[in-house]
Amino acid sequence: MTTQTIRFLWRGAVREIDDAPATRTVLQHLRETELCTGTKEGCAEGDCGACTVVVGELDEAGKLALKAVNACIQFLPTLDSRALFTVEDLRGADGALHPVQQALVDCHGSQCGFCTPGFVMSLWALYHAHPNDAGPPSRDEIATAISGNLCRCTGYRPIVDAAERMFDYPQPSFDRAAIEASLAQLRRTQTFEYRATDASDASVYRAPVTRAEFARLRAANPNARLLAGSTDIGLWVTKQFRDLGDILFIGNVDELKRIERDAQHLTIGAAASLEDAYAALTADYPELAELWTRFASRPIRNAGTIGGNVANGSPIGDSMPALIALNAELVLQHGDKTRTVPLDAFYLAYQKTALTAGEFVAAIRVPRPSADLRFRTYKVSKRYDQDISAVCAAFAIRLDGAHRVTDARIAFGGMAATPKRASNAEAALTGCDWTEASVRAAMAALDSDFQPLTDMRASSAYRAKVARNVLLRFYLETRADAPLALAEVNAFAYGAHASVSEEQP
């Protein structure tokens, strides 16, 4: 049986690996094989950020894209054809600290030091993404960049101070062109197929580069585990110690990462990262800006994909309520045949979807905004950043010229075994004037739509009350006589994503 070696760029040289299990994590390889212990292991589930590294890959145009990710849940074969940067790599040839590191020293941004390497790498990614002539990033941008890094000692104020100061130091050399040239030579033109030479791991890892080949392999191997950002599947290995069997990786298929617009739809490829997907969605729907910022953390959004989040079918997935409310549909593919399914018909039961054997989610298609649409999303959780929702709600209504509701779509996460529409509440609103009286009737109807569970995140009664209250809040923000702009209703700083417009639809 043929196999290939894992090849990636690290410290200016190509590293080749052929003996690691397909589910060995990048963190395990760094600490146990390379003995590079600057990258720390904390939670082993992508929450604490102590393991943050930066991965560089070429986009379709051949340009280098740098993304901070969690090494603890990234499998080693996913580094193939990419570049890896770790905290040990930042010191200059003359021994000088990188400006990110020097700023943290000068601002006293490190105490016990355990979390510091992760902060360094998140800020290093920000350093290279932020234009040099644009001045320091805003505190909102900094907070977003380090939202996946937890500090228990120093606190964030001196770390944010360091992020603002890091551009004041002499800029070190960073040869993007040389890295792009090296990665171009490593780039695969055909399916990468890997089997560890260690006989104890018999699984096969395949990473096709075209959509047609991905579809063929998926149809031929319906039991293979589909892998995208491993932000969920990675935990199956690190926490549940599961054997994944054969793996089919979608992350090398550029065609499935594309995001396209026409007059009717925004079409997002299933392999597009959550960060890129939310950037595109928020350009059309600025009401999603807060949800974008609060969805997990930057490293998770850099790795995770919109298709994986949707196909996972979690009842608490934050993407689905908004997409359901916007009447999104999925493009499903089996072999060379495709079909479309409304997202609200995709979830059949807990962790069960309409996918057939050998089929996969190829794209998400979202209608473009219109002037008669009023739309909002609300995430309610114990923490503002990086927390699982107790309730995630999305509301979309269409109004005619007389402010009568002609169509209502209301969807919730965390209220049922699947992301689910509130059909009775929708019926209570449709055909009625957009008034507090009609909204109060819809609030009462929610009790017949959902009987939520009690768990560690919230009680059933709390969830039911929150669901009613956010519907009332939606009305108060969009009523005809005294609507509120987005910037007026966000309790936290608005504008962490500078490209997002605050204009109302």
N, C-alpha and C positions, 0 to 999 in steps of 0.2 A: 504494500500500500504506500502510495506516494505521500510525502509530507514536505513542508517548507519550514524554514526557520523564521522566528519572529525577528524582524529587523527594525531598529529605531535609532534615531540620532540622539546621542547623549554626550555632552562635553566635547563636542566637535568631532566625534567619531561614531561610526556605525556599530552598534551592539547587536550581536546575533545570539539568540537563545533557542535551544531545541529540546531542552529536558524538563521544562516547567509544566506542571498541569495547566490545562486551559483555564481553570478557575483560580489559579494563583493570582493574588492581587499585586498591584504595583507596589503597595506598601510593604507586603511581605518580601518581595524581591529586593527592594531597596534596603530594608533593615537586616534581613537574614542572609541574603546572597551577596549584595554589594557592600554590606556593613556600613551603610550610610544612615546613621541613626539620628541625623538632624530632623528628618521627617518623623513625626511622633505618631504613636497609636493611642488614641483616646477612646472614642466610643465604638469604632469599627462599624459604623452605620451611616456615616456621612453627615453627622449632626454637629460635631464639635469643631471641626476645621483644623485640628492639630496636624492632620496628615496632608494638608493642601499642597499640591504641586501644580505646575503649569504645563499644559500640553500644547504643542504647536502643530498645526496641520495646514495644508494648502487648501484654499477654497477653489471653486471651479475656475477662477481666473488665474490661479497659480500664485496667489498672494498669501503670505503667512498670517494666520489667525492664531492668537494666543488666548488660551482659556484656562482659568483656575478651576481645578477639579479636585475631588476627594480621592486620594490614592487608595484609601482603605476599601473602596468598593469597585474600583476599576480593575478589570481583569487584564493581565499582562499582554495577551495577544492583541488587545485593542490598541496597543501602542504601535503596532506594525505600521510602517510608512509615516510615522509621526516623529516629533521631537519631544524630549522630556527635559524639563528644567526643575531642579530641586534647590533647596536653600543652600546646599554646599557649593552650588555652581555660581553664586552671585559675586563672590569676592573677585576683585580684579587681579590681573596678572602681577601687579606690583604689590598685592596683598591688601590693597585698600578696600574698605567696606563699600558696598553699593550704597547709593544715596538713600534708598529705603531703609537699609540697616543703620546707616549713620544717623539718619533722622530719628529713628527709634531710640538710639543710644542718647542722643542729645536732648530728646524730649522726655527721657525717663519713661519710655513706653513699655518696659519689660520689668517684671518682678521675678516670679519663680522661673519664668522662661519657657515653660512647657508649651504654651500656646504660641509663643513668639514666632517660630518658623512658619506656622500657618498664616499668621498675619503678614509676615514678610512676603510670602508668595502671593497672597491676594493683592497686596499693595503693589507688588512688582508687576502683576498683570495690569493693574490700573495705571501704573507709571508708563507702561509701553502703549496703552490704549489711548491715553489722554494726550491731545496735541501739546507739543512743547511751548508753542507760542500763545496758548489760550489761558495762561495763568493757572493757578492751582485749581483742582476740582472743587466743586461745592461740597459742603458738609453732607448734603443729601447724597451726592454721588459717592462720597467716601463711605457713608453708612451703608449704602447698598452694596458696595464692593466687599465690605467686611461683615455683612450680615450673617455669613456662614461660619464666622470665627468667634468662639466663645472665650472670654477672659474672666477669670475668677479673682484676680489679684489686683492689677493696676487699675482696672476700669478703662473705659474707652476714651476719656477726654485726652490723655497724653498720646494715645495711639492716633486719634484723629488729628491732633496737633502735628504729629510726625508726618502724616499723609499730606497735610498742607505744606509742610516745610521741605519735603523730599525733592521738590523741583528747584530749590534754591542752591543745591550743590552742583558741582561740575558734572556734566552728563557723561556717563561712561560709554565706551564703544559697544555697539550692538549691531552686528553685521547681518541684517535681515536678508540681503541679497545672497550671501553665502549659504545661509540656512535654507532659503527657498531653493537654491540650486541643488543642495544635498537632498532635500526632500523630493524634488522632482525626479532625481535618480532612483529614489527608493519607491516611488509611487507605483502601485500595482496596476497593471492593465488587464489582468485576469483574476479570477477568484483565488484568494489566499486560502490555502487549506493547511491546517496544522494539526498534527498529532504529536503529543509528547513522546520522546524516546523512552521515557520511563514507562515500563509496561504496566504499572499499577493504575495508570489512567488511560483507558481505552477510548475516551470520548473524542469526537472529531469537531474541530472548530472550523467553520467555513465563513468567509467574508467576500461575497461577490461584489463586483464593481458596477454592474448594470442592473437596471430594474428587471429586464427580461430574464437574466440569469438568476436573480433573487427569486423571482416568481417560479421559475422552473425548479430550483432547489427546494423551495417551500412546498410545492406540490408533490415533489418526489420524496420529501422527508417531513410529512405532516406532524410527526412526533418530536421533531427537533425543537429545542428551546429557542425562541426568538429573543435576541439580545439587542438592545439599543444603548441607552445610557447606563444600564445596570444600577440605577438608583433605587430600584426595588429588588431586582433579581440578585444584586450583590449581597443583600442582606439574607437571602435564602442560603447563601454559602457561609457568610461570616457569623450569622446568628443561629441559623437552623441546621447548618452542616449538611445541606442537601446535595445530592448528586444530580447535576443538571443534565447529564447525558450529552448527546450531540447538540452543538450550538450553531445557530445561523445568525450572523451579525449583520445588521442593516446599516451600520455606520459608515461604510465605504461607498454607498450608493448615492452619488451626488444628485441623480435625477429625483430621488425621493427626499432630498433636502430643499428642493426649490420652492420658492414662494412667489406666486403669480397673481396678478389682478386683471380682471376685465370689468366691463361695465356692470355686470351682475354679481360677480363672486370674487372673494378672496380665497384662493386655493393654496393650502399649506401642505407640503409634502410631509408624510408621516415621520420621516427621519429628521425633519427640522428640529433644532434644539428648542427647548421651552423658551429660552431667552430670545431667540430669533422669532419664534412664533408669536410671542407676546408683543414684541416690538412691532410686528406687522399688524396684529389685531388692534393694538392701542393706537396706531396711526389712523385706523378707521374709526375706532371706538375709544376716545380718550377716557371714557368712564371706567375703563379697565386698568388705568394706570396704577391705582393703589393695589389692586389684586396682583398685578404683575410684580410690584415691589415686594409684596408679602407672600408670594408663592415660594415656599421653601427658602433657598438662599441662592446667591449668584453661582457658586460651584455646582449646586444641584441643577439649576436651570441651564447651565452651560453643558452639562452632560445629558440630562434627561431630555426626552423628546415628546412632542405633542401627541404623536401617534401612540407612543407607549403609555402615556398618561390616560388617553382615551380607551385604548384597548385593554388596559389593566382592569377596568371595570370597578374600581374601588368606590364604595358608597360615599367616601369622603374626599374624592379627587376634586380639587378646586376648579379645574378647567371646565368640567362638564356642565354644571348649572348655567354658566354664562353662554356656552356654546349651544345648549339646548334652548335657552331663552331666545337666542338669535336665530333659531331654526336652522342650525347647521346640519349638514348631511355628510356621511362618510362614503368615500370611494373604496370599495372592497375589491380585491383582486385574487383570482385563482387561475394560475397558469397565464394564458393570454386573454382571459375574459375578465371584465369588470362589471360591477353593479353598484348602485347607490342605495344607501339606506339612511333614512332620517335618524339622527343621533338619538332622539327620544324613543326610537323603536329598537335600538341596538342592544339595550340591556334587558335581559329576559328574567334574571333572578340574581341573587347574590353571587358575584364572581362568575356569572354565566352570560355570554353574549351571543349574538346572532352569527358569529363567525363559524363557517364550516371547516372541516378538516382540510388542511392545505391552503386555506385562505388567509389573507392578511389585510390590515388597514394600509391603504396606499396613500390616502390624502384626506384632509378635512376641508370641506367646502362651506364657506360662510357667506351669506348674502351681504352685499354692500349696504351701508347705512342710507337712510332716507329721512326726509325732513319731518315726516309724521311720526317718527319713532321716538319713544322715550325709553331710556335703558339705564339700568344701574345694577351693580353687584355689591354685595356686602359679605365680608368674611368676619365671623365672630369667633375669637379664640382667646385663650388665657394670656398669650403673649402677642405683641404686635408683629414681631419678626419670627420667621422660621418655626411656626407652630401648626399643628393639625387643627383644622376647623372643628368647632363644636357644631356650628351651622354655617353653611355657605349658601347664599341666596342670590338669585338673579331674576330681574323683572324686565320685561319688554312689552310695552303696549303701543298700539297705533291709535292716533286720534284723528277724527275728521275735523273739518273747519269749525264745527259747533262744540268741539271738545268732548265728543262722544267716543267711547272706546269701541273701535271697530274690530280689534283683535288683541288678545292678551295671552302672553306666554310667561308662566311663572315656574321656576325650577329650583329645587333645593338639593343640596348635598348634606349628609349627616342626619337626615330625617327618616330615611327608609333603607332597605337593603340594597338599593341601587340609587343612582342619581335619578330624580323623579319629578315629573310635572305635577302641579297642583291643579288638577282638572276642575274640581268644584269651585275653587277660588277664581279660576279663569272664567268659568261660566257665570259666576256672580258679577263679574265686571263687564263682560262682553255685551255690547248694546246699551250700556248705561252711561250716563254722564260721569266725567272724571271728577267726582266730588268726594268729600270725606264720608258722606253717607254710604255711597257705593263701596268705598274702600273698607268701611267698617263691616259691611255685609260680607265682603270677600275675606276679611280677617276671621270672621266667625266660621266661614266655610272651610278654612284651613284645618280645623279640628276634625273634619270628616275626610280630609285628604291624607293626613299623617297620624300615626300613633308611634312616635319615636321611642327609641330605647333609652334606658339609663345606663351610662357607663362612666368611666373615670374622667371623661371630658365634660360631661354635663348630664343633668337629670332629664327625664322625659318632659317634666313640667317646664323646666327652663327652656328647653329647645322649642316647645310649643309656643311659649310666650315670646321668645326671640323672633320666631318666624312671623308671628302677628305684628310685632313691633317694627320689624324692618320693612314690612309691607306698608305700614303707616308712614314710616320715614320716606320711603320711595314716593308716596303721594305728596308729602310735604315739600320734597325737593323738586317735584315736577308739576305741581298744580299751576293752573293758568294764571291766577291772580298774584302769586308771590313766589315764583320759582327761585331756587338757590343754585348758584354756580358751583361747579365742582370744587373750586378752591375754597369756597365758603363752608363746605360741609366736611372737609377732611380735617380731623383733629390733629393730624401730624403734618409736617412740612410737605407741601405738594411740589412736585417737579423734580424728583430724583432722576427722571428720564427727561433730559432737556429737550429732546426732539418732539415730545408729546404736546400737542396743542390743547389749550384749555377751553376751546370754543365748544359751545353746546351744539348738538345735532339739530 
